[in-house]
């Protein structure tokens, strides 16, 4: 029997309907961390009442508008596309896992306070995933706990690597253990500034770099045994899990080609403990993700409010079986955010 979680009451107050798990937000008045801390941190400069620029390395990284911060603007768009609830998360470039920990910790705290205020402005329409300074695991654990136990977030968003270190590095195991003990969601999202220069120099960062970055990070977590070792942490992969669904059979074969302990679980089987969003832009790719992770482990995600967003929200679900469409559009996200899993693994639908 599953037990109510610390989010049960919070979820009960949400508007009923479609949940967009993958959306981003930023404070237009984000503190300029680089002015007081060593390191290279993004800042926000307003260019108008409803517009701003994100500045990185003294260059414009992205032009943004008030859909990134205005509750009214977001709800207007949500209503126009029949989205009942958005899960807010930081813009990945602001995670700053490769920067000095002190500044990253202050930036994460500021972002989390902003996200908490946004959720509080319309608690029936928003949930949130916070930021953590993952380069300093003790600080990351402290901020994770604050996000979950004080701010009421369902979890946090992290990048696919921490500077030169993989997420599967032993130094981050305490973080995954803490997330497991808190039943927290961990949303893994690639950061475009961390991609392989070979790919970005070809102009293929979005099309190849981000999907392969996600697949590499996830495969490392699977092969290192971190996924089964932290069963309470609901790990969600952005962008339909990137290239991972297509690579899982090859990972299984590679596992058999090396000295794998007798009776070791196949990586493709372990992967069914993972989750992903639906942001594939393609029905066949989405169906493959459903096949790999299970029909109960895929949630709607759009990348709102950026140019890469799926628009209208959920269009990739349109040709699915109505029961599967309902699961992906709504039911699975409630399960994910509440921490309530199906009682038996064998009961999961895989196609």
Residue pairs with C-beta under 8 A, 6 or more apart in sequence:
1 343
2 340
2 341
2 343
5 183
5 338
5 339
5 340
6 148
6 149
6 183
7 152
7 154
7 337
7 338
7 339
8 338
10 123
10 127
10 152
11 334
11 337
11 338
13 123
13 124
14 84
14 85
14 124
14 125
14 127
15 84
15 85
15 124
15 125
16 84
16 330
17 82
17 83
17 84
17 85
17 330
18 82
18 83
18 84
18 85
18 300
18 313
18 314
18 329
18 330
19 83
19 84
19 85
19 86
19 87
19 299
19 300
19 329
19 330
19 333
19 334
19 337
20 78
20 83
20 85
20 86
20 87
20 300
20 301
20 302
20 304
20 313
21 87
21 187
21 236
21 277
21 299
21 300
21 301
21 333
21 336
22 87
22 89
22 187
22 238
22 277
22 279
22 300
22 301
22 302
22 303
22 304
23 86
23 87
23 88
23 89
23 301
23 302
23 303
23 304
23 305
24 68
24 88
24 89
24 90
24 91
24 92
24 303
24 304
24 305
24 306
25 68
25 69
25 74
25 88
25 89
25 90
25 91
25 114
25 115
25 118
26 44
26 54
26 64
26 68
26 69
26 90
26 91
26 94
26 111
26 114
27 44
27 69
27 110
27 111
27 114
28 44
28 46
28 52
28 66
28 68
28 69
29 44
30 42
30 43
30 44
30 94
30 107
30 110
30 111
30 114
31 106
31 107
31 110
32 41
32 43
33 39
33 41
33 43
33 103
33 106
33 107
33 110
34 40
34 41
34 43
34 103
36 103
36 106
37 100
37 102
37 103
37 106
38 100
38 102
38 103
39 96
39 99
39 100
39 103
39 104
40 56
40 57
40 99
41 96
41 99
41 103
41 104
41 107
42 54
42 55
42 56
42 61
42 93
42 94
42 96
43 54
43 55
44 52
44 53
44 54
44 55
44 64
45 52
45 53
45 55
46 52
47 53
47 63
50 65
50 66
50 70
50 73
51 63
51 64
51 65
51 66
52 63
52 64
52 65
52 68
53 60
53 61
53 62
53 63
53 64
54 60
54 61
54 62
54 64
54 91
54 93
54 94
55 61
56 93
56 193
61 93
62 91
62 93
62 306
65 73
65 305
66 73
67 73
67 74
67 77
67 304
67 305
68 91
68 305
69 114
69 118
71 118
71 121
71 122
71 126
74 86
74 304
74 305
75 122
75 125
77 83
77 304
77 305
78 84
78 86
78 125
81 311
81 312
81 313
81 314
82 313
83 313
84 125
84 330
85 124
85 125
85 126
85 127
85 333
86 125
86 126
86 127
86 304
87 126
87 127
87 128
87 129
87 154
87 333
87 337
88 115
88 118
88 119
88 126
88 127
88 128
88 129
89 115
89 128
89 129
89 157
89 187
89 189
90 111
90 115
90 129
90 130
90 131
90 157
92 157
92 159
92 189
92 190
92 191
92 192
93 191
93 192
93 193
94 107
94 111
94 131
95 104
95 108
95 131
95 134
95 157
95 158
95 159
95 191
96 103
96 104
96 107
96 133
97 104
97 133
97 134
97 135
97 158
97 159
97 161
97 162
97 163
97 191
98 135
98 162
98 163
98 194
99 135
101 133
101 135
101 136
101 139
104 133
104 135
104 136
105 133
105 136
105 139
105 143
107 131
107 133
108 130
108 131
108 132
108 133
108 143
109 143
109 146
111 130
111 131
112 128
112 130
112 131
112 143
112 146
112 147
112 151
112 153
115 128
115 129
115 130
115 151
115 153
116 128
116 151
116 152
116 153
118 126
118 128
119 126
119 127
119 128
119 152
127 153
127 154
127 337
128 147
128 151
128 152
128 153
128 154
129 153
129 154
129 155
129 156
129 157
129 185
129 187
130 143
130 144
130 147
130 151
130 153
130 155
130 156
130 157
131 143
131 156
131 157
132 139
132 140
132 143
132 144
132 147
132 156
132 158
132 175
133 139
133 140
133 143
134 140
134 158
134 159
134 162
134 172
134 175
135 162
135 163
137 171
137 172
137 174
137 175
138 174
140 175
141 174
141 175
141 178
143 156
144 155
144 156
144 175
144 178
144 179
144 182
144 184
145 178
145 182
147 153
147 155
147 156
147 184
148 154
148 155
148 182
148 184
149 182
154 184
154 185
154 336
154 337
155 179
155 184
155 185
155 186
155 187
155 234
156 179
156 184
156 185
156 186
156 187
157 186
157 187
157 188
157 189
158 167
158 186
158 187
158 188
158 189
159 188
159 189
159 190
159 191
159 194
160 167
160 188
160 189
160 190
160 191
160 194
160 213
160 214
160 216
160 217
161 167
161 194
161 213
161 217
162 169
162 172
165 171
165 172
166 217
166 220
167 188
167 217
167 220
167 221
167 226
168 217
168 220
168 221
168 223
168 224
168 226
173 226
173 229
176 186
176 226
176 229
176 230
176 233
177 229
177 230
178 184
179 186
179 230
179 232
179 233
180 229
180 230
180 231
180 232
180 233
181 232
182 232
183 232
183 233
183 234
183 339
184 232
184 233
184 234
185 233
185 234
185 236
185 336
185 337
186 233
186 234
186 235
186 236
187 236
187 238
188 214
188 217
188 218
188 235
188 236
188 237
188 238
189 214
189 238
190 209
190 210
190 213
190 214
190 217
190 238
190 239
190 242
192 200
192 205
192 206
192 209
192 210
194 213
195 205
195 209
195 210
195 213
196 209
196 212
196 213
199 205
199 208
199 209
199 212
200 209
206 308
210 239
210 242
211 239
211 242
211 243
212 242
212 243
213 242
214 237
214 238
214 239
214 241
214 242
214 243
214 244
215 241
215 242
215 243
215 244
215 247
218 237
218 241
218 242
218 244
218 271
218 274
219 244
219 247
219 251
219 267
221 227
221 235
222 251
222 267
222 270
222 271
222 274
223 251
223 255
223 267
227 235
227 270
227 271
227 273
227 274
228 265
228 270
228 273
231 273
232 339
234 275
234 336
234 339
235 273
235 274
235 275
236 274
236 275
236 276
236 277
236 299
236 336
237 244
237 274
237 275
237 276
237 277
238 276
238 277
238 279
238 301
239 276
239 277
239 279
239 280
239 301
240 276
240 277
240 278
240 279
240 280
240 285
240 286
240 289
241 274
241 276
241 289
241 292
241 293
244 271
244 276
244 292
245 276
245 285
245 288
245 289
245 291
245 292
245 293
246 288
248 267
248 268
248 271
248 292
249 268
251 267
251 268
252 266
252 267
252 268
255 264
255 266
255 267
268 292
271 292
271 293
272 292
272 293
272 294
272 297
272 345
272 348
272 350
274 293
274 297
275 293
275 297
275 298
275 299
275 332
275 336
276 289
276 293
276 297
276 298
276 299
277 298
277 299
277 300
277 301
278 286
278 289
278 298
278 299
278 300
278 301
278 310
278 314
278 316
278 317
278 328
279 301
279 302
279 303
279 310
279 316
280 286
280 289
280 316
281 310
281 316
282 316
283 316
283 319
283 320
286 298
286 316
286 317
286 320
287 320
289 298
290 298
290 324
290 328
290 350
290 351
291 350
291 351
294 348
294 349
294 350
295 324
295 327
295 328
295 348
295 349
295 350
295 351
296 327
296 332
296 335
296 342
296 348
296 349
297 332
297 348
298 327
298 328
298 332
299 328
299 332
299 333
299 336
300 313
300 314
300 317
300 328
300 329
300 330
300 333
301 310
302 309
302 310
302 311
302 313
302 314
303 309
303 310
304 313
310 316
314 329
317 325
317 328
317 329
318 325
320 328
324 349
335 341
335 342
342 348
